[in-house]
Amino acid sequence: MDGNGRWAQQRGLSRHEGHRAGAAAVREVVHGALDIGLRHLTLYTFSTENWHRDPEEVDAILDLVRREVVDNPFRDLDVRLRWHGRTGRLPPDLSDLLDRRERGTRTRTGLTLTMCIDYGGRDELTRTAAALARRARAGHLDPDLIGEEDFARHLPHPDMPDVDLLWRTGNEQRTSNFLPWHTAYAELHFTPELWPDTDRRHLWQAITTYTHRQRRHGTAPTGTPGGPVSR
């Protein structure tokens, strides 16, 4: 969700105002996901690298997350909320709020909304490797036989599905340490709109674009040349 700061700068506003506008865009896009029956939506909310920003901006972002969790704008909707990221570095009250909201929505079966907060892809892989090393040291795993399924089972959220479509706004064309394990075969979609200018129609357009991609995962296309392929 890139471009909050630039959106504010273009309007002579503080970066805080840009983040507030970005939060409104989140609500809009979540409703758009519900409109079309999307099962999973994962939002890169605050990265491990974002701690290097100005402390005032970091506090403002975390306070905005706190207020959104307290307001609980999706309380009456079939939305399961999950938090993906490090534990221990966020303010304790925010961690408690996220944990409570996750527990309170765990039985919902509609959209799973995962917020990546204090998340970094390399950090996730490093922690997973450490978990595997501990299991191997305890004699529960043979290091020479560790495979992809073993690694996946030791991820912080082993039931999290692979990413089908990675969409980034703000005209930035890189993945920026986002879910490297899960996005190995993701389709990439980059758009110029800044995140606060995004609404549900942009989500639908991104998914429409995705449906026209050829998803082969290394296999040869099926059907006649130029014709339809399996997805």
Residue, then its C-alpha position, 0 to 999 in steps of 0.5 A: m500500500d504505497g504512496n501515503g506520504r507522496w499523496a500528502q505532500q502533493r496536497g501540502l499536508s503532513r504525512h500523518e494525513g496521508h496515512r489517515a487517508g490510506a486507512a480509509a482506502v483500506r476500508e474501501v478495498v476490504h469492502g471490495a474484497l467482500d463484494i466479490g467473495l475474495r477469501h484472503l487479503t494480506l496488507y503490508t501495513f508496517s515493515t521491520e524497516n519502517w522502524h528507521r523512519d522518523p520516530e514521530e511518524v512511526d508513533a503516528i502510524l502505530d497510533l493509527v493502527r491502534r485506533e483502527v483496531v479499536d474502532n473495528p470497522f468490520r465488526d459486523l462483517d464476516v472478516r477474520l482478522r490476523w496479525h503477521g509479524r514479530t512479537g515483542r517490539l510493538p507497544p504492549d497495548l497494541s499487541d494485546l489489541l491485535d491478539r484479542r481481535e484475532r481471537g475474537t474473529r477466529t471462527r469467521t469463515g469469510l474474508t481472512l484479512t491479514m495485517c503484516i505489522d512489524y513484518g519482514g520477509r527475511d526476518e520471517l525466513t531467518r526465524t523459520a530456519a532457527a525453528l528448524a535448527r532447534r527441532a533438528r538439535a532436539g533430534h526431531l528432524d534429520p537435517d539431511l532430509i529437511g524439505e520444502e514441506d518441513f520448512a513451510r510447517h515451521l513458518p509463523h503462520p503455516d496455514m497461510p496460503d501462497v500468494d496468487l497476486l501481489w499488487r503494489t500501488g504508487n508506481e514502485q516496481r519491487t516486492s520490498n521484502f514482502l512474503p518471499w516464501h509465499t510469493a515465489y509464484a505470485e503474479l506481480h501487478f504494479t499500478p501508478e495510483l497512490w494508495p489513498d486514491t485507491d478504491r474497490r474498483h482498482l482491486w477488481q481491475a487488478i484481479t481481472t488482469y490476474t485472470h488473464r495471466q498464464r499460470r504454468h508454474g514451470t510447466a508447458p502451456t496446454g491447448t493450442p498455441g495462442g489458445p486458452v491455457s490452464r489456470 
